[in-house]
Amino acid sequence: MSIRQTLSNLEDSIAEIINFKEETDDRYRSTPNILTALAEFHEHKLSALISNLEKIEEELIEYVEEKEIDPA
């Protein structure tokens, strides 16, 4: 996967998180246990973001090694 594709996937994940938050804000305001709601949010949506960030890290490391760029 190219860095551009990985970044595009990251943008999609961020948009998905924002949409999910907007769609569920009202429901979670009425949820008696906000911690449960937050845990659900993190479990289902932020894992995709973390995965994409890990892919970006891998792609950048490969790119730096391939181009023999000093990472400092």
N, C-alpha and C positions, 0 to 999 in steps of 0.2 A: 504494500500500500504506500502510495506517495505521501509526502508531507502535506501537500495540498489537500488530498483526499482525507487524510487524518484530521486536518484542521476543519475541513468541511463537516466531518462527522462530529467534531467537538462543538461546532456552532449549532448543529442540529440537536445535540444533547442539551446544550444550554437553552435553546428555544423550547425544547420539550419540558425542561424543568420549570421555566417561566410560565408556560401555558398550564402545566399541572398546578402550580401554585395559585395562579389566577382562578382556575376552575374550582379549586377546593378551598379557597380562603373562607368563603361563607360557611361551608360545611364544618370546617375546623373551628371556626369561632364558636359554634354551638356545641362542639365536642367537649364533654366534661373533662376528659383527660387529654390535655393538649400534648403531653409528652408521648402518649401513644400515637397521636396523629403525626407528630414530628418524626418519630421513629419510622413510621410507615413511609413518610415522604422520603426520608434519607435512604431507606432500604431499597425502594423501588426506582428512584430517579437518580440519586447521586452516584450509584455504582456505575452507571453508564458513563458519567463524567469522569470518574476516576480511571476507568478502563481506557477511555480516549486519551487522557493525560499520560498514562503509562505508554500508550502507543506512540504519542508524540515524542516522549522522552527517548524511546528506542530509535525512532526515525532520526531524531537529531543526533544521537550518539553515532549511528551508522553514517550519517551525512558528514559529521565532523571527522570521523576516522577515514572515510573515503576521500575527502578533500584535504586531509592532513592539516586541518585547521587547529591552531592552538586554542583549546577551549577557555583558557584564561583570558 
